[in-house]
Amino acid sequence: TYNFYLTVQNFFLKSSSGSVTVQVSRKSTVPNVRISGPSLVSLTRPQQLKLFAIVSIPSCSNLELSQIYYTWKVYKQNSITALTTINSISKDPRYFITASYSFDASTSYVVQVTVSSANSGSSSSSVTIQVGLSGVQATILGGSVRSVAINDFVTLDASKSMVLDYPTDSSLLSYQWNCFDISTKTYGSPCIVNFTSFSEQTLSVNLSTYSVVFNTSYQYQITVTVVDKYFQTS
């Protein structure tokens, strides 16, 4: 308890006094919290988010860190509804750590931590999370070089191509196949074999149905281009 006294006096030696009593209660002390690091965090969907809450307690308080409760919440930016699908996998309440692929790509979030105790108020801190795009990856199974006979049935399989942010969802990709003649004498000419196709994961061609010349070597470069809904290509 503190008592403060004030006495004032004018030029005529007239004076007046007043006092006030201030009682400081340790029980009402509010802990302060801030999230370590920058206020804007950028990452991609395959990455984990790792945040750490730093709590400070005023010296006049009898609170201990073990008495502090932590509550973490995640919101999509400009939303007031907390998401229930994104939670921390850390056993230490000071940390907020998410599993990979917890957030949506090309989306912004706000992560907020609130600290409190049984006999005090609370304080909060937040950071903005920007989730970017990881790109797409085109893959043709069977290696980059393949030798086949003139009467072979050739299958080119690009089903392992993926959107890196959603690697198990092949429906997000569209496919375009193209063929270029890279033989020495006919470089740049259209392929005799029609390897052009759209929106197919797998391309199959029966070489025996084409007018190819026996005892002649043909060298083709066949490419597949994959595109996702964000127009990322590979």
GIFEN-V319402 format. One line per field, one symbol per residue. ss: DSSP state (h for helix, s for strand, l for the rest). psi: psi as a letter, one per 40 degrees, with the letter a starting at -180 (. if undefined). burial: b if it has 24 or more other ideal C-beta (glycine too) atoms within 12 Angstrom, else e. A space follows every 50 residues. Layout:
BEGIN
ss=???
psi=???
burial=???
END
This chain:
BEGIN
ss=lsssssssslllllsssssssslllhhhlllssssllllsssslllllls ssssssllllllllhhhlsssssssslllllsllllllllllllssslll llllllsssssssssslllllssssssssssllllsslllllllllllll llsssssllllssllslllhhhlsssssssslllllllllllllllssll lssssshhhllllllllllsssssssslllllsl
psi=hhhhihhihadefhiiiiiihhhhhddehhiiiihiaiehhhiideiihh ihhhhihideieiideehhhhhihiiheiehiheehiieiehedihhiii fdiiifiiihhhhhiiidfiaiiiiiihhhhaheaihhhhieiehhhiid eihhhhhfeeiihddgeegeeeiiihiihhhfiddfheiihdhgehiifh dhhhhhdeeigihifhhhhihhihhihaeefhi.
burial=eeeeeeeeeeeeeeeeeeeeeeeeeeeebbbbbebeeeeebebbbbbebb bbbebebeeebebeeeebbbbbbbeeeeeeeebeebebeeeebbebbbee bbbbbebbbbbbbbbbbeebebbbbbbbbbbebbbbbbbbeeeeeeeeee eeebebbbeebbbbbbeeebebbbbbbebeeeeeeeeeeebebebebeeb bebebebeeeeeeeeeebebebbbbbebeeebeb
END
